[in-house]
C-alpha cells in the first residue's frame, strides 16, 4: 500500500493566528500516522503560475487515514482558526 499526501498551498493573512494553527496541527496528526514532510516558502517559480507563496505537505499511511484525520473533531476544531489566519487550498493525493 502506498502513502497518501495532503498538500496545502497557503497565503498567510494573520501570522499570529497562523502560528497558533501550525503549532496545534501535530497533535491532530499523531492518531492517524500523519507527519509534516515539508513546510516552506516559495523561492522561485520555474514554470507555470504559482498562486500561493507557501506550501505544506503532510504524509499519511493511506487515504483512509487522510479522510479520518480531516474529519476528526480535533482537526475540524482548527478549521475556523485556519480560515481566519490564511487562504488555503488543500488537496489529497495517493502516492
N, C-alpha and C positions, 0 to 999 in steps of 0.2 A: 504494500500500500504506500502511495506517495504522500508527501506532506501537502498541506494546504496553506495558503498565504492570504493575509489581509493586507492590502496596500491602501494607504491613505495619502492623498495629495492635499496639502494644507496651506492655508493663508491665515496666519495668526492676526487677530484684531485686538486682543486684550492679553498681553504677555503674562500678567499676573494670574489671571484665570487659567490660561493655557498651562502654565507651570503647575498649578494645582491639579489640573486634569492629568497631565503627564505623570506626576508623582503618584497618582491614585490608580493608574492603569495596571501596574504589575500585580497588585492584589487581585484584580479581576481575571488575570490570565492563568494564574497558578493552577486552579482547579481543572482547567481544560488542556493542560500541557502546552500552553502558549508561551511564546517568548518574543521579545523585541529583537529583531535581527538588524535593523537599520533605522536610525532616526537622523535625518540630515537636512542640510540646506543646499539648494542647487547652486553650483558654482559656474556652470556653463550650460547652454543649450546647444547640442551638437546637431540636431536635426528636428524638423517639425516645430510644433508650438508647445511650450511648457507653461501651463497656466498658473499653477501654484508654486511658490518658491520652496516649500518644504515637503518632505516625504517621510513616511513611516512604513516599515514593513514588519509584519508580525508573522511568525511561523507556528503552525499547529500540526498535530499528528495527522489530522484528516478533516474533511469538510464537515462532518458531524460535529466535531469539536468547535469549529468556527461558528456553526449555527447555534450551538448550545451556549457558547461564550457570549455571542451577540445578544441572544435572547435572555441571558441570565439577569436576575434582578440587580446584581452588583454592577453590571455594565449599563443596563438600562437607566440606573440611577445617575450615571455620569453623563448621559446624553445631553441634558439641559445645560450642564456646565460646558461641555464640548461645544455645543452650538452657540453659547454666549461668548465663548473665547475665540472661535475661529470658523472659517468656512472650510468644510471638509468634504472631499469626495472619497468615499470608502467603497472598495470592491474586494471580493474574494476570488481567489484563483486556485485551481488544482495544480500542484507542481509535479 
